[in-house]
Amino acid sequence: MPSSTPATRAPAASSGSALDRYFRISERGSTLGREVRGGFATFFTMAYIVVLNPLIIGTVQDSTGAYLGGGSEPNLALVASGTALIAGLMSILMGLVANYPLALAAGLGLNAFVAFGVASLPGMTWADAMGLIVLEGILILVLVLTGFRRAVFHAIPAQLKTAISVGIGLFIALVGLFDAGIVRKAPATPVELGVGGFLAGWPTLVFVVVLMAIIIMMVRNVSGAILYGIIGGTLMAITVEALTKVGSQADATGKIINPTGWGLNVPRLPDHLFDQPDFALLGHFNLFGSFGKIGFVAAGLLIFTLMLADFFDTMGTMVAIGAEAGLLDEEGNPPNSQRILVVDSIGAIAGGMGSVSSNTAYIESASGVGEGARTGLASVVTGVLFLIATTLSPLVAVVPYEAATPALVVVGFLMMQQVTGIDWQDLDIAIPAFLTIVLMPFTYSITAGIGAGFVTYVVIKVARGQAGRLHPLMWLVSLLFVVYFAIDPIKDILGVS
């Protein structure tokens, strides 16, 4: 681990300016130039979220058939503007308040859970789903301010939390492969490869080329590989469409008429590159609407699941960034850790209020640290660039699935790497972890995977005579999941419709 003492770093001349004193640039062994370069590097390595977040939450209908924003068709430009706005504001807030080189944006995994595990539930709307995000953020903020976060952190076995991340990674990868048409529904089997078991069509070629390009750039340590892959893939798709006139998969009613066509957008050059950003999504949330739609137990479990995924990732991310930057103290804690957690909690609240899903800390901030960033000024630079990106929403609307979803597969791989943190020889944790991981993609439900893992873990501990070792919170949550899974039979027994 790099030393946290400034004396061990390369010397930097102190400018004595107010900017230098506020961000403690010279004190942390950095320079203004390094902070600016670091901010740019972080932006370009995580700017892909401006494209991917709309593809994840902007293309899924809620239970009423409406897309995010209330329309009958996806409005990706609208979601992109909101995504960039909240990411920009929260990254700037992190830099100014916590003075830490950590940028925030809509969390991958969290957005997938909101889209496929919350908004699509019977009776739920997108506004209800975003209200749960706000409530989750408020709860995390309370836990941080009261110091209760440590109790929550220790209540859940670390390896079970790892399994949740791995399962979400597989789920995201499946979404990417399915949206791109690499994996499809089949008449004789649940799924199949491509069309009739074979890869076919120009859009499929674009997907394969983009995926291989991102992989090559990653193994060659190219910063911003995912973003470059999406940009290059979109340009390739525009060229292919111009030459071959492939067209869309579906007609205006959504019926598949061209199986080898483009899955979302037919890629064409936009009429203009810049546009006035549309922030109409702001404020479209219903704070308590979900409780009346799905019941208190189900809503409570969803809030807990969101909190679980959001809360622990940030703690690991801020420590990892601090270790890379040499900012950790003797106990392994980053400076201003309380402020970092407070800002991150506000990010969840802001993401829900902005209807773009919970915003959380990004490990991609390590790219900025690699360029020399050591202070919050880098985060401010990243945030300003996100604000500028709000004007580029017309570009997002031309990105086809086949150019963007390879990034989801790659993100799935990155999350899958954590699987080595699970002791597969210890059946007490290995079996619950396995069920958590496989049930997420197999049931197309993140909640089902988490619930199965929690309940199985408690059952195993009871069977081994170790019930006394279980944290009370584990008992409570597992019981709630049992109710969640059996809610229909329970209603029948109680005679409740």
C-alpha positions in Angstrom: 0.0 0.0 0.0 1.4 3.4 -0.9 2.6 5.5 2.0 0.2 8.2 3.2 2.9 10.6 4.2 3.4 13.6 1.9 7.1 13.4 2.4 7.3 10.2 0.3 5.7 11.8 -2.8 7.2 13.8 -5.5 7.7 17.4 -4.4 5.3 20.0 -5.7 5.8 23.7 -5.7 3.2 25.5 -3.5 1.5 28.2 -5.3 0.1 29.7 -2.1 -3.1 30.5 -4.0 -6.6 30.2 -2.4 -7.3 27.3 -4.6 -4.2 25.5 -3.4 -5.0 26.2 0.2 -8.6 25.1 -0.1 -7.9 21.8 -1.8 -4.6 21.3 0.0 -3.0 20.5 -3.4 0.6 21.1 -2.5 0.2 19.6 1.0 -0.9 16.3 -0.7 2.1 16.4 -3.0 0.1 17.3 -6.2 -0.1 20.2 -8.6 -2.9 22.1 -10.4 -1.9 20.4 -13.7 -2.1 16.9 -12.2 -5.5 17.6 -10.7 -6.9 18.8 -14.0 -5.5 15.9 -15.9 -6.8 13.5 -13.3 -10.3 15.1 -13.5 -10.3 14.6 -17.3 -9.0 11.0 -17.0 -11.8 10.1 -14.6 -14.4 11.7 -16.8 -13.4 9.8 -19.9 -13.2 6.5 -18.1 -16.7 6.8 -16.6 -18.5 8.9 -19.2 -19.9 5.7 -20.7 -22.6 5.9 -18.0 -24.3 8.8 -19.9 -25.0 6.2 -22.6 -25.5 3.0 -20.6 -27.8 4.4 -17.9 -30.4 5.5 -20.5 -30.1 2.0 -22.2 -30.8 0.3 -18.9 -33.4 2.4 -17.2 -34.8 4.2 -20.3 -35.7 1.2 -22.3 -37.7 -0.7 -19.6 -41.5 -0.2 -19.2 -43.0 0.0 -15.7 -46.0 -2.1 -14.8 -48.3 0.5 -16.5 -46.4 0.2 -19.8 -44.8 3.6 -19.6 -41.1 4.4 -20.0 -39.1 6.6 -17.8 -40.5 10.1 -18.3 -44.0 8.9 -18.8 -43.9 8.4 -22.6 -45.0 5.4 -24.7 -41.6 5.2 -26.3 -38.1 5.4 -24.8 -36.7 8.9 -24.5 -33.0 8.2 -24.2 -31.9 11.8 -24.6 -34.0 12.9 -21.7 -32.5 10.2 -19.4 -29.0 11.1 -20.7 -29.4 14.7 -19.7 -30.5 13.9 -16.2 -27.8 11.3 -15.8 -25.1 13.8 -16.7 -26.6 16.5 -14.6 -26.8 14.6 -11.4 -23.4 13.0 -11.9 -21.9 16.5 -12.5 -23.5 18.1 -9.4 -22.6 15.2 -7.1 -19.0 14.9 -8.3 -18.6 18.7 -7.7 -20.1 18.3 -4.3 -17.7 15.5 -3.4 -14.8 17.6 -4.4 -15.9 20.8 -2.6 -17.2 19.1 0.6 -15.0 16.0 1.1 -11.9 17.2 -0.9 -11.4 13.7 -2.2 -10.6 12.5 -5.8 -13.8 10.5 -6.1 -16.5 11.0 -8.7 -20.1 9.9 -8.6 -22.7 8.8 -11.2 -25.6 6.5 -11.5 -24.5 3.1 -10.1 -24.4 0.2 -12.5 -26.1 -2.8 -10.9 -28.3 -0.4 -8.9 -29.9 0.9 -12.0 -30.4 -2.6 -13.3 -32.1 -3.5 -10.0 -34.4 -0.5 -10.2 -35.4 -1.2 -13.8 -35.9 -5.0 -13.7 -36.5 -5.6 -10.0 -38.6 -2.5 -8.9 -40.3 -0.5 -11.7 -41.6 -3.6 -13.5 -43.3 -5.1 -10.4 -47.1 -5.3 -10.6 -48.7 -1.9 -9.8 -45.4 0.0 -9.7 -44.5 3.1 -11.7 -41.2 4.7 -12.4 -42.1 7.5 -10.0 -42.8 4.9 -7.2 -39.4 3.2 -8.0 -37.5 6.5 -7.7 -39.3 7.3 -4.5 -37.8 4.1 -3.0 -34.4 5.4 -4.1 -34.9 8.6 -2.3 -36.0 6.8 0.9 -33.0 4.5 0.6 -30.7 7.4 0.4 -32.3 9.1 3.4 -31.9 5.9 5.4 -28.3 5.6 4.5 -27.7 9.2 5.5 -29.3 8.6 8.9 -27.1 5.5 9.4 -24.0 7.5 8.5 -24.9 10.5 10.7 -25.8 8.3 13.7 -22.8 6.0 13.4 -25.1 3.0 13.1 -23.5 2.1 9.8 -20.9 -0.1 11.5 -23.6 -2.3 13.0 -25.3 -2.7 9.6 -21.9 -3.3 8.0 -21.0 -6.1 10.3 -24.5 -7.7 10.3 -24.2 -9.1 6.7 -21.4 -11.6 6.1 -18.8 -10.1 3.8 -18.7 -13.0 1.4 -22.5 -12.8 1.0 -22.2 -9.2 0.0 -19.5 -10.2 -2.5 -21.9 -12.8 -3.9 -24.5 -10.1 -4.5 -22.0 -8.0 -6.5 -21.1 -11.1 -8.6 -24.7 -12.0 -9.2 -25.5 -8.5 -10.4 -22.5 -8.7 -12.7 -23.9 -11.9 -14.3 -27.3 -10.3 -14.5 -26.0 -7.2 -16.3 -24.0 -9.4 -18.7 -27.2 -11.3 -19.5 -29.1 -8.1 -20.1 -26.3 -6.9 -22.5 -26.2 -10.2 -24.5 -30.0 -10.3 -24.7 -30.5 -6.7 -25.8 -27.9 -7.2 -28.5 -29.6 -10.3 -29.8 -26.6 -12.6 -29.0 -28.9 -14.5 -26.6 -32.5 -14.8 -27.6 -35.7 -16.7 -26.7 -36.1 -20.0 -28.5 -39.1 -22.1 -29.4 -37.6 -25.4 -28.1 -35.3 -24.2 -25.3 -35.4 -21.2 -22.9 -32.7 -19.4 -24.8 -30.4 -19.9 -27.8 -27.5 -18.3 -29.5 -28.5 -15.6 -32.1 -31.1 -16.6 -34.7 -31.7 -20.3 -34.8 -28.5 -21.1 -32.9 -26.2 -19.1 -35.2 -24.8 -15.5 -35.2 -26.2 -13.6 -38.2 -26.6 -10.0 -39.4 -24.5 -6.8 -39.5 -25.6 -5.6 -36.1 -24.2 -8.8 -34.5 -20.9 -8.2 -36.3 -20.8 -4.7 -34.8 -21.4 -6.2 -31.3 -18.6 -8.7 -31.7 -16.1 -6.2 -33.1 -16.9 -3.7 -30.3 -16.6 -6.4 -27.6 -13.2 -7.6 -28.9 -12.0 -4.0 -29.3 -12.8 -3.2 -25.7 -11.2 -6.4 -24.5 -8.0 -5.6 -26.5 -7.9 -2.1 -25.1 -8.4 -3.4 -21.6 -5.6 -6.0 -21.7 -3.3 -3.3 -23.2 -4.3 -1.0 -20.2 -5.9 1.7 -22.4 -7.7 4.2 -20.2 -11.3 4.9 -21.3 -11.6 1.6 -23.2 -15.3 1.3 -22.6 -16.0 4.8 -23.8 -13.8 4.4 -26.8 -15.5 1.2 -27.7 -19.0 2.7 -27.5 -17.9 5.7 -29.7 -16.1 3.6 -32.2 -18.9 1.0 -32.3 -21.5 3.8 -32.9 -19.4 5.2 -35.8 -19.1 1.7 -37.3 -22.8 1.1 -36.9 -23.7 4.4 -38.7 -21.4 3.4 -41.5 -22.8 -0.1 -41.8 -26.4 1.2 -41.8 -25.5 3.8 -44.5 -24.0 1.1 -46.7 -26.4 -1.9 -46.1 -29.7 -0.3 -45.1 -30.3 -3.0 -42.4 -33.2 -1.3 -40.7 -34.9 -2.0 -37.4 -35.8 -5.4 -36.0 -39.3 -4.4 -35.1 -42.1 -2.4 -36.7 -44.0 0.4 -35.1 -46.1 -2.0 -33.0 -43.0 -3.7 -31.6 -43.5 -6.9 -33.7 -40.2 -8.5 -34.9 -40.2 -8.4 -38.7 -36.4 -8.3 -39.3 -34.5 -10.6 -36.8 -31.1 -9.5 -38.0 -31.9 -5.8 -37.8 -30.9 -3.2 -35.2 -32.3 -3.8 -31.7 -33.0 -0.2 -30.4 -32.0 2.7 -32.6 -31.3 2.6 -36.3 -27.9 4.4 -36.2 -27.9 7.5 -38.3 -26.0 10.8 -38.0 -27.9 13.2 -35.8 -29.2 16.4 -37.2 -27.2 18.3 -34.7 -24.5 17.5 -32.1 -25.5 19.9 -29.3 -28.9 20.7 -27.9 -30.4 22.5 -25.0 -30.5 19.9 -22.2 -34.0 18.7 -21.1 -34.2 18.2 -17.3 -37.9 17.3 -17.2 -37.2 14.2 -15.2 -36.2 16.2 -12.2 -38.7 15.8 -9.4 -40.7 12.9 -10.9 -40.7 10.6 -7.9 -43.4 9.4 -5.5 -42.0 9.1 -2.1 -44.5 6.7 -0.5 -46.4 5.5 -3.5 -44.8 2.0 -3.5 -46.2 1.1 -0.1 -49.8 1.3 -1.3 -48.9 -0.6 -4.5 -46.9 -3.6 -3.3 -47.4 -3.5 0.5 -45.2 -2.5 3.4 -43.1 -5.7 3.6 -42.3 -5.8 -0.1 -41.4 -2.0 -0.2 -39.3 -2.4 2.9 -37.3 -5.3 1.4 -36.7 -3.3 -1.7 -35.4 -0.4 0.3 -33.2 -2.7 2.3 -31.8 -4.4 -0.9 -31.1 -1.0 -2.5 -29.3 0.1 0.7 -27.3 -3.1 0.9 -26.0 -2.7 -2.7 -25.4 1.0 -2.4 -24.0 1.3 1.1 -21.2 -1.2 1.1 -19.8 -0.5 -2.3 -19.0 3.0 -1.4 -17.0 2.0 1.7 -14.8 -0.3 -0.4 -14.4 2.1 -3.2 -13.3 5.0 -1.1 -10.7 2.9 0.7 -9.4 1.5 -2.6 -9.0 5.0 -4.1 -7.3 6.2 -0.9 -4.9 3.3 -1.0 -4.0 4.0 -4.6 -3.5 7.7 -3.8 -1.6 7.1 -0.6 -4.1 9.0 1.4 -5.0 6.5 4.1 -4.1 6.9 7.7 -2.5 4.3 10.0 -5.8 2.6 10.5 -6.6 2.4 6.7 -9.1 5.2 6.7 -9.2 8.0 4.1 -9.3 11.6 5.1 -12.8 13.1 5.7 -14.3 9.7 5.5 -17.5 10.9 7.2 -17.9 13.6 4.7 -17.4 11.2 1.8 -20.1 8.9 3.1 -22.5 11.8 3.7 -22.0 13.1 0.1 -22.5 9.6 -1.2 -25.7 9.3 0.7 -26.9 12.6 -0.7 -26.0 11.1 -4.2 -28.6 8.4 -3.6 -31.2 10.9 -2.7 -30.3 13.2 -5.6 -30.4 10.2 -8.1 -33.9 9.4 -7.0 -35.1 13.0 -7.1 -33.6 13.3 -10.5 -35.2 10.0 -11.7 -31.9 8.6 -12.9 -31.3 6.0 -10.2 -29.0 6.2 -7.2 -25.7 7.9 -7.7 -22.7 6.3 -6.0 -18.9 6.5 -6.0 -17.1 5.1 -9.0 -14.0 2.9 -8.8 -13.1 4.4 -12.2 -11.9 7.4 -10.2 -8.7 5.4 -9.9 -7.8 6.4 -13.4 -7.6 10.1 -12.2 -5.5 9.1 -9.3 -3.2 7.3 -11.7 -2.7 10.6 -13.5 -1.7 12.2 -10.2 -5.0 13.5 -8.7 -4.9 13.6 -4.9 -7.6 16.2 -4.0 -11.2 17.1 -4.6 -10.3 19.5 -7.4 -10.1 16.6 -9.7 -13.7 15.6 -8.8 -14.8 19.2 -9.5 -13.2 19.0 -13.0 -14.9 15.7 -13.7 -18.2 17.2 -12.5 -17.9 20.2 -14.8 -17.2 18.0 -17.8 -20.4 16.0 -16.9 -22.4 19.3 -16.9 -21.0 20.1 -20.3 -22.1 16.6 -21.4 -25.7 17.4 -20.7 -25.7 19.3 -24.0 -24.7 16.2 -26.0 -27.9 14.2 -25.5 -28.6 14.1 -29.3 -25.6 11.8 -29.7 -27.0 9.3 -27.2 -30.2 8.8 -29.2 -28.2 7.4 -32.2 -26.3 4.7 -30.2 -27.7 1.2 -31.0 -27.8 -1.6 -28.5 -25.1 -3.4 -30.5 -22.6 -0.6 -30.0 -23.3 -0.1 -26.3 -24.2 -3.4 -24.8 -20.7 -4.9 -25.1 -19.9 -2.5 -22.3 -22.4 -4.3 -20.1 -20.7 -7.6 -20.8 -17.4 -6.1 -19.8 -18.8 -4.6 -16.7 -20.3 -8.0 -15.8 -16.8 -9.5 -16.1 -15.3 -6.8 -13.9 -17.9 -7.5 -11.2 -17.4 -11.2 -11.6 -13.8 -10.9 -10.6 -14.9 -10.5 -7.0 -15.9 -14.2 -7.0 -12.4 -15.1 -5.7 -13.3 -13.4 -2.4 -15.7 -16.3 -1.6 -14.4 -19.4 0.2 -15.9 -22.1 -2.0 -14.7 -24.8 0.4 -16.8 -23.4 3.3 -20.2 -24.8 2.5 -21.9 -22.5 5.1 -21.2 -19.5 2.9 -20.5 -21.2 -0.5 -24.1 -22.6 -0.9 -25.9 -19.3 -0.1 -23.4 -17.4 -2.3 -24.0 -19.8 -5.2 -27.8 -19.5 -4.9 -27.4 -15.7 -4.8 -25.3 -15.6 -7.9 -27.1 -18.0 -10.1 -30.7 -17.1 -9.3 -30.3 -13.5 -10.3 -29.8 -14.2 -14.0 -31.8 -17.4 -14.0 -34.9 -15.9 -12.5 -34.2 -12.4 -14.1 -34.6 -11.0 -10.5 -31.9 -9.5 -8.4 -34.3 -9.6 -5.4 -34.8 -13.3 -5.8 -31.1 -14.0 -5.7 -30.5 -11.9 -2.6 -33.4 -13.4 -0.8 -32.5 -16.9 -1.5 -28.9 -16.3 -0.3 -30.1 -14.7 3.0 -32.7 -17.4 3.8 -30.4 -20.3 3.0 -27.6 -18.8 5.1 -29.8 -18.6 8.1 -31.2 -22.1 7.6 -27.7 -23.5 7.4 -26.5 -21.8 10.5 -29.6 -23.1 12.4 -29.0 -26.6 11.1 -25.4 -26.5 12.4 -26.5 -25.3 15.8 -25.0 -21.9 15.3 -28.1 -19.8 15.4 -26.7 -17.7 18.3 -24.0 -16.4 16.0 -26.5 -14.8 13.6 -26.9 -11.0 13.9 -30.5 -10.0 14.8 -30.7 -8.1 11.6 -30.0 -11.3 9.6 -33.0 -12.9 11.4 -35.2 -10.0 10.6 -34.3 -9.6 7.0 -34.5 -13.4 6.3 -38.0 -13.5 7.9 -39.1 -10.6 5.7 -37.8 -12.4 2.6 -39.7 -15.5 3.6 -42.8 -13.4 3.7 -41.9 -11.8 0.4 -41.5 -15.1 -1.3 -44.7 -16.6 0.2 -46.8 -13.4 0.0 -49.5 -14.9 -2.3 -50.1 -18.1 -0.2 -50.1 -16.0 2.9 -52.8 -13.7 1.4 -54.8 -16.8 0.5 -54.6 -18.1 4.0 -55.6 -14.7 5.5 -58.3 -14.2 2.9 -56.7 -11.0 1.7 -57.0 -10.1 -2.0 
